[in-house]
């Protein structure tokens, strides 16, 4: 059974005009997150227009190489693409220099810097240390994304997260949030971030129009260990897929809309976790844009 979005398109309520314009901008400027599976490039080329910016995730099991390779190939196809650089997967200065050289040669000027999962593989234990190292070597990136956690982090205290965000912000150009299904929580968090002096624009992480079966297939494709971690991280999403009718991101989008039309939250766009269900997600986005036109 597919998610509700495949059957009905965007929800029937329409935002007020200032909200409509802001929401349309947020959807036009949306970024899509893709997983570096073998079929990913083919699906992107088939279903995603080149004006949609992309990020490519990384996994502890596969390391950075598949992420960098897919980012380079998509960049050569005309996409604006930001590979996830997971600090704990970068071994040392030489490894980082090599990664940056590959991206520079491919003309990629975007990265999304995260700490990453698992044990530290080398000299960079967290995102801040990698951001500082990138500046030391003179990186070519005009877009540098960092992560935000509206609902906190299961292994990191809230105060530590706040301090880390403040320390990383001067090295970045954008905050991308983790998935959060409560619009109020995301908006309150964004306002608090701005009140504390971090004024970077924020892209809100939302799920794409993905079916229950697709989410389960993605999990299976990660391998046993990675699948367990994936399911743990996405458990709040998974249970929604077992509600009557499945899950649709429409209500979440509608509830976020007023914040896009105000200046006190810094919300500027959507970061769509597609789980590689790119055809359905792009169809969903186009339906929204047509409705808002």
Secondary structure, DSSP 4 states (H G I P E B T S, - for coil): ---THHHH-S-S----HHHHHHHHHHHHT-EEEE---TTHHHHHHHH--TTSEEEE--BTTTBSHHHHHHHHHHHHTT--EEEEEEGGG--SHHHHHHHHHHHHHTT--EEEEE--SSS--SS--SHHHHHHHHHHTT---SEEEEEE-TT-BTTB-HHHHHHHHHHHHTT-SEEEEPP-S-HHHHHHHHHHHHHTT---EEEEEEE-S--HHHHHHHHHHT-HHHHHHHHHHTHHHHHHTTSTT---SHHHHHHHHHHHTSSSS-EEEEEEE-TT-HHHHHHHHHHHHHHH-
